[in-house]
Amino acid sequence: MLNQQLERVIIDEYHSVLQSTKKFRPKVLQLRELISRQTQVVCLTATLPPRREPAFMSIMDMEPGEVRIIRESTVRPNIRYSVITYDSEVETLRQVIDSQLAQYPAEDRIIVYCYTIKAMHSYASEIGGAVFHSGVGDIERKREIMAILTRGEERLF
């Protein structure tokens, strides 16, 4: 059905295929069907380390000789990572967030990524901020949350 109908398919955050299983993002694995078509597939990712490329290509049924890899710097001066030791997780997170909110202008946002949805809701109930994930509600609710973000009504997500 897709043969010769599309010139190119571009998929961002394609490294997520390595975390996909039959229960977690199963439809991502279906994207490998595009590889067997006569359609160019462009896979974009900033976080797939070179050592994981063979596993990625294997899962996606890609032939290494047919893949062109373009690598550029992913250094972003506005993003910072750090490791912090702590006694109280929630209190330490609150201190880090308060420090960042004070440091950056009011139009900037702070995003806290959590390993589980349960943890996300737990932190939000203790610290505040908006919660956004795939199961947060119907499309209208998701639009409401995105509007809160874009209007600047909430700085912490």
Steps between C-alpha positions, in 0.01 A plus 500: 500500500784744578715393204574792271247725673737670743836650416629501858392430857674695779479367855641689797618348831553174320726361775177415684471187286767344724272532804188380319345166589168328439365686806693830489456705181427193286401706197851646479622155397255506209697788350763251387254391231583826323858382451390222264304746284641704217476810718793689646489501881686771690555414866592791729641465849739694717543229762586173323863426588715353220537171690121450478478559124541128411215402736285778358566393141433137585165575664405719204613244239740756353804399298802695634633548146177673400495737798654847490580636844542872548637594839504855634570653837214481748649755738231737618621771740146554631477141627692385803528162666629437849511234767387600848527291815212544740334383821145606418410449135194725494662779702812492282288508184304793642826689572638434151175611336473814715860587415437457127174697510685786669793482257308507172262763362127463559437395138730196536365157594646220707426140406546216747516156341390208716560130456136412568164673471436417865816687601398793280164533676663458841752780439233726353278456803787587736682767301245627251516538126303361208505131412508390138524145363322284244223398739434839657161528334322534170623723220319803641668461839838467332431819304408680823828397662700604194321836502600547865860436396501730199319784679748484788236432766719222639880491494550150639412187306 
